Amino acid sequence: MQKKIIALAIAAAFSAPAFADTSNVTVYGVLNADVEQVKNSIPSVAAGNSTATSLNRVNSNASRFGIKGSEDLGDGLKAIFQIESRVNLVGNELTSGTNAGTAGVFNGIRNSNVGLKGNFGTVFVGVWDTPFKTAHNAVEMFDNTTIATATALMGVTTATAAASGTAYSAVAYTLRQNSSVQYWTPVMSGFQGKLAYSTANGDTYALGAASGVALQTAANKPSLTSLSVAYDVDQFYAAYAYDQHSNFRTQLVSGAGLKDTGHRLVGAYKFAPGAQVGLAYDRLTVASTTAGIAASTRAAWELSGKYAFGANNVGAFYTKAGSMGNTNATGAKQVSLRYGYNFSKRTEAYALYTSIKNDTNAAYGIADVANGVVPLAGSKISGFGLGVAHSF
């Protein structure tokens, strides 16, 4: 009842006539912040820490505010919408520049869309997580955020330089995709398929010659295709996902576009309420930026588990990323631990720990937005945090 009252008040403030006959608008959000100590075994001069090997920080972990709803159009058809913004909860969300941390409370678009839902499934346009990313959510214990998330290694490669001089860029596959069109099938006997297509990638494709990335032309059209098929019934979850990125990065010397691909398998078994074991596997293929040199493939796997007892819950995962193709010592290992105490269904206090150990030629880092921890080849990065999360 309180959510509906708040939603109607916000709607009335913006456009009372437009929302006069709407009673299914929901206001929601998550506020999540922690106090951290992060250590880097190799100080990074680029990060301004030429002598320090540890930092104390306060971090806002994908805190967000959103409004979503639907309108019944008849015959089983609904119009759907969602507007979601990142929330700058602690003032450090801008990571560089003289105005860092002063962008205001709402400082970045998250999952936002408008579309239709019916017996045929769901179709929408907007900014949204790719099916490749969401396939992993069933075994993700940190909401794809905080310094401890598995997405530090899963769904991302590290930049490498082979002995021959061939360069392989760092490529991210765990994306919230701009300019996206998605179609989701109805859930049929536990099965559901998802398909996404995007004409551009705002996360990793910057237009403009000044940035060193080829301009978008008729011969160079960036696009992303992502799909997944998942089975989710009772205690079992299984999914396969595929990603293809075309012309997202600098073109080859010959002018031909780059194509990066990813395959993902995810499985989980819930053996008791609040208790689960999970397994994920990624196989990512990155094109070389050197003409005539073949693409290189990297595999990674993750084993996770969680258990709840009373108001307490614990979780842990281990991830191992292999080397990029024949480029030796470009893998990494990550271990993360979590403890949470639920004061209610909406409020939790938690503690977390993570450690990423890079091989000699790898530079994987923690997946967060705060400055100060830039990994160098062979570095070990670890972190400990205490935080509170409240959802509404």
C-alpha positions in Angstrom: 0.0 0.0 0.0 2.8 2.4 0.9 4.6 1.8 -2.4 1.4 2.5 -4.4 0.9 5.8 -2.4 4.4 6.9 -3.1 4.2 5.9 -6.8 1.0 7.8 -7.3 2.4 10.9 -5.6 5.4 10.9 -7.9 3.2 10.3 -11.0 0.9 13.2 -10.0 3.9 15.5 -9.6 5.0 15.0 -13.2 1.8 14.4 -15.1 -1.5 13.9 -13.3 -3.6 13.5 -16.4 -1.3 10.9 -17.9 -1.4 8.7 -14.8 -5.0 9.4 -13.7 -6.2 5.8 -14.6 -3.0 4.0 -13.6 -2.9 2.0 -10.4 0.0 -0.4 -11.1 3.1 1.8 -10.9 5.7 0.6 -8.5 8.6 2.5 -6.9 11.5 0.3 -5.9 15.2 0.5 -5.1 18.3 -0.8 -3.4 20.7 1.3 -1.2 23.9 -0.6 -0.6 27.1 0.8 0.8 30.2 -0.5 2.6 33.4 0.5 4.2 36.4 -1.2 2.7 40.1 -1.8 2.9 41.6 -2.8 -0.5 45.2 -3.9 -0.9 47.3 -4.1 -4.1 50.5 -6.0 -4.0 52.0 -3.8 -6.8 51.3 0.0 -6.3 50.0 1.7 -9.4 51.6 5.1 -10.3 48.8 5.7 -12.8 46.3 5.5 -9.9 48.3 8.1 -7.9 49.5 5.5 -5.4 53.2 5.2 -6.1 54.0 4.2 -2.5 50.7 3.1 -0.9 49.7 -0.5 -1.2 46.3 -0.2 0.6 43.4 2.1 0.6 40.5 2.7 2.9 37.3 3.5 1.0 33.5 4.0 1.3 31.8 2.6 -1.8 28.2 2.6 -3.1 27.5 -0.8 -4.6 25.2 -0.3 -7.5 22.6 1.5 -5.3 19.6 2.3 -7.5 16.2 3.8 -7.7 13.5 2.8 -10.2 9.9 3.2 -11.3 8.1 0.4 -13.2 4.6 -0.5 -14.2 2.3 -1.7 -16.9 -1.1 -0.9 -18.5 -3.6 -3.6 -19.5 -4.4 -3.2 -23.2 -6.9 -6.0 -23.3 -6.9 -9.5 -24.9 -3.9 -10.5 -22.7 -1.7 -7.6 -24.0 0.1 -5.2 -21.7 2.3 -2.2 -22.2 5.3 -2.3 -19.8 7.9 0.3 -18.8 10.8 0.7 -16.4 13.0 3.7 -15.6 16.0 2.9 -13.3 18.9 5.1 -12.3 22.1 4.5 -10.4 22.2 6.3 -7.1 25.3 8.2 -5.9 24.9 7.2 -2.3 28.3 8.2 -0.9 29.5 10.9 -3.3 32.3 9.0 -5.0 30.5 7.8 -8.2 32.4 10.1 -10.6 35.8 8.5 -10.7 37.9 11.3 -12.2 38.0 15.1 -12.9 37.6 18.2 -10.8 33.9 17.6 -10.2 34.3 14.0 -9.1 31.5 13.0 -6.7 29.4 16.1 -7.4 27.1 14.8 -10.1 24.1 14.6 -7.8 22.1 11.6 -6.4 21.1 10.1 -9.8 24.1 9.6 -12.0 23.7 6.9 -14.5 21.1 4.9 -16.4 20.5 1.3 -15.4 17.9 -1.2 -16.8 15.3 1.0 -18.5 12.8 0.1 -21.2 9.4 0.3 -22.8 7.6 -2.5 -24.6 4.8 -5.0 -24.9 4.0 -8.2 -23.1 1.5 -10.8 -24.1 0.9 -14.5 -24.9 3.6 -14.2 -27.5 6.2 -13.2 -24.9 7.9 -9.9 -24.2 9.5 -7.4 -26.6 11.0 -4.1 -25.6 13.6 -1.4 -26.5 15.9 0.4 -24.1 19.0 -0.1 -22.0 19.1 -3.6 -20.5 21.4 -6.4 -19.3 22.2 -8.9 -22.1 21.0 -12.5 -21.9 24.6 -13.5 -21.6 25.0 -11.5 -18.4 21.7 -12.5 -16.9 22.3 -16.2 -17.4 24.9 -16.0 -14.7 22.7 -14.3 -12.1 21.4 -17.5 -10.7 24.9 -18.2 -9.2 26.0 -14.6 -8.6 26.1 -13.9 -4.9 27.1 -10.2 -5.0 24.4 -8.7 -7.3 27.1 -8.2 -10.0 28.6 -5.5 -7.7 31.0 -4.9 -4.8 34.7 -5.7 -4.8 33.8 -9.4 -4.4 31.7 -10.2 -7.4 32.6 -13.1 -9.7 32.3 -10.8 -12.7 35.8 -9.6 -12.0 36.9 -12.8 -13.9 33.8 -14.3 -15.3 32.7 -12.6 -18.6 35.8 -10.5 -19.1 39.3 -11.0 -20.5 42.6 -9.3 -19.6 44.7 -7.4 -22.1 47.7 -9.4 -23.2 50.8 -9.2 -25.5 51.9 -12.5 -27.0 55.6 -13.3 -27.5 55.2 -12.5 -31.2 53.9 -9.1 -30.4 50.3 -9.9 -31.1 48.0 -7.8 -28.9 44.8 -9.0 -27.4 42.6 -6.3 -25.8 40.6 -6.6 -22.6 37.0 -7.4 -23.6 33.9 -7.2 -21.4 31.0 -9.5 -22.1 29.0 -8.8 -18.9 27.2 -5.8 -20.3 24.2 -3.6 -19.7 23.6 -2.8 -23.4 22.6 0.6 -24.8 20.4 0.8 -27.9 19.0 -2.6 -27.2 16.0 -4.5 -28.6 15.1 -7.7 -26.8 12.6 -10.5 -27.2 11.8 -13.0 -24.4 9.7 -16.1 -25.1 6.9 -17.1 -22.7 8.0 -19.6 -20.0 7.1 -23.0 -21.3 7.5 -26.0 -18.9 10.3 -24.2 -17.2 12.1 -23.2 -20.4 12.6 -19.6 -21.6 14.6 -18.1 -24.4 16.0 -14.5 -24.7 17.4 -12.7 -27.7 19.0 -9.2 -27.7 20.3 -7.1 -30.6 22.1 -3.8 -30.3 23.4 -1.4 -33.0 26.1 0.1 -30.8 27.9 -0.6 -27.5 28.2 2.4 -25.3 30.3 0.5 -22.8 33.3 -0.4 -24.9 32.8 1.2 -28.3 33.7 5.0 -28.4 33.0 6.7 -31.7 35.5 9.3 -32.9 39.0 9.2 -34.3 40.4 11.2 -31.4 39.8 8.2 -29.1 41.8 5.9 -31.4 38.7 4.0 -32.4 37.5 3.9 -36.0 34.6 6.1 -36.9 31.2 4.4 -37.5 30.8 4.1 -41.2 28.7 2.1 -43.7 31.5 -0.5 -43.7 32.0 -0.5 -39.9 28.7 -0.9 -38.1 29.1 -2.0 -34.4 26.5 -4.5 -33.3 25.9 -7.0 -30.6 23.9 -10.2 -30.6 23.2 -12.0 -27.3 21.0 -15.0 -26.6 20.2 -17.5 -23.9 18.1 -20.6 -23.2 17.4 -21.4 -19.6 15.5 -24.1 -17.7 14.3 -23.2 -14.2 12.1 -25.6 -12.3 12.0 -26.3 -8.6 15.5 -27.0 -7.4 17.2 -27.0 -10.8 18.5 -24.2 -13.0 20.5 -24.6 -16.2 21.3 -22.1 -18.9 23.4 -21.7 -22.1 24.2 -18.2 -23.4 26.0 -16.8 -26.4 27.4 -13.4 -27.2 28.8 -12.0 -30.5 30.4 -8.5 -30.7 31.1 -7.2 -34.2 33.3 -4.1 -34.8 33.2 -3.0 -31.2 36.9 -2.3 -31.1 39.6 -0.8 -33.2 39.7 -2.3 -36.7 42.4 -4.5 -38.0 45.2 -3.0 -40.0 43.6 -4.5 -43.1 40.4 -2.6 -42.4 38.4 -5.8 -41.6 36.2 -5.6 -38.5 36.9 -7.5 -35.3 34.5 -10.1 -34.0 34.6 -11.3 -30.4 32.4 -14.2 -29.2 31.5 -15.9 -25.9 29.8 -19.1 -24.8 28.5 -19.6 -21.3 27.1 -22.6 -19.3 25.5 -22.2 -15.9 24.0 -24.8 -13.5 22.6 -24.6 -10.0 21.0 -27.0 -7.6 18.9 -25.8 -4.5 19.1 -28.6 -2.0 17.3 -26.7 0.8 15.6 -23.3 1.3 18.4 -20.7 1.0 21.0 -23.4 0.2 22.5 -23.9 -3.2 25.5 -25.1 -5.1 26.4 -23.6 -8.5 28.8 -24.0 -11.4 29.5 -21.7 -14.3 31.8 -22.0 -17.4 32.8 -19.4 -19.9 34.7 -19.7 -23.2 35.5 -16.3 -24.6 37.2 -15.7 -28.0 39.0 -12.4 -28.6 40.1 -11.2 -32.1 43.7 -10.0 -32.5 44.2 -6.4 -33.5 47.1 -7.6 -35.7 46.1 -8.5 -39.3 46.6 -12.1 -40.2 46.8 -13.3 -36.6 44.1 -15.7 -35.5 41.7 -15.0 -32.6 42.6 -16.3 -29.1 40.4 -18.2 -26.7 40.2 -18.1 -22.9 38.2 -20.4 -20.6 37.1 -19.8 -17.0 35.0 -21.7 -14.5 33.4 -20.8 -11.2 32.2 -23.0 -8.3 29.9 -21.4 -5.8 27.8 -22.3 -2.8 25.6 -20.6 -0.2 23.7 -21.6 2.9 21.1 -19.8 5.1 20.3 -20.6 8.7 17.9 -18.5 10.7 18.7 -14.8 10.0 22.2 -15.7 8.9 23.6 -16.6 5.5 27.0 -17.5 4.2 28.4 -17.9 0.8 31.7 -18.5 -1.1 33.0 -19.0 -4.6 36.2 -19.9 -6.3 36.9 -18.8 -9.9 39.8 -19.8 -12.2 40.5 -18.0 -15.5 42.9 -19.7 -17.9 45.5 -18.1 -20.1 44.6 -16.4 -23.4 45.4 -19.0 -26.1 49.1 -19.6 -26.3 50.0 -16.5 -24.3 51.5 -18.0 -21.1 50.8 -16.9 -17.6 47.8 -14.7 -18.4 45.2 -16.4 -16.1 44.0 -15.6 -12.6 42.3 -17.0 -9.6 39.7 -15.4 -7.3 38.2 -16.4 -4.0 35.3 -14.5 -2.3 33.6 -15.1 1.0 30.4 -13.5 2.3 28.4 -13.4 5.6 25.1 -11.7 6.0 22.6 -11.1 8.8 19.0 -10.2 7.9 17.4 -7.8 10.3 14.3 -8.1 8.1 13.3 -9.2 4.6 14.6 -5.8 3.3 17.6 -4.9 5.5 20.8 -6.8 5.7 24.2 -6.2 7.3 27.1 -8.0 5.7 30.8 -8.7 5.6 32.8 -9.7 2.6 36.3 -10.7 1.5 37.9 -11.2 -1.9 41.3 -12.0 -3.3 42.4 -12.0 -6.9 45.8 -13.5 -7.7 47.0 -12.7 -11.2 49.5 -14.8 -13.1 52.7 -13.1 -14.2 51.3 -11.5 -17.4 47.7 -11.0 -16.3 46.1 -7.8 -14.8 42.6 -8.6 -13.7 41.1 -6.2 -11.1 38.2 -5.9 -8.8 34.9 -5.0 -10.6 33.8 -1.7 -9.0 33.6 2.0 -10.0 35.7 3.6 -7.4 39.2 4.9 -8.2 42.5 3.8 -6.6 43.0 0.2 -7.4 44.5 -0.3 -10.8 45.9 -3.8 -11.3 49.3 -4.4 -12.9 50.7 -7.6 -14.5 51.2 -10.2 -11.8 49.5 -8.2 -9.0 47.5 -9.6 -6.1 44.5 -7.6 -5.1 42.5 -8.3 -2.0 39.7 -6.5 -0.1 37.6 -6.6 3.0 34.3 -4.8 3.5 31.5 -4.2 6.0 28.2 -2.9 4.7 24.5 -2.5 4.9 21.9 -3.1 2.1 18.3 -2.0 2.2 15.7 -2.7 -0.5 12.3 -1.0 -0.9 
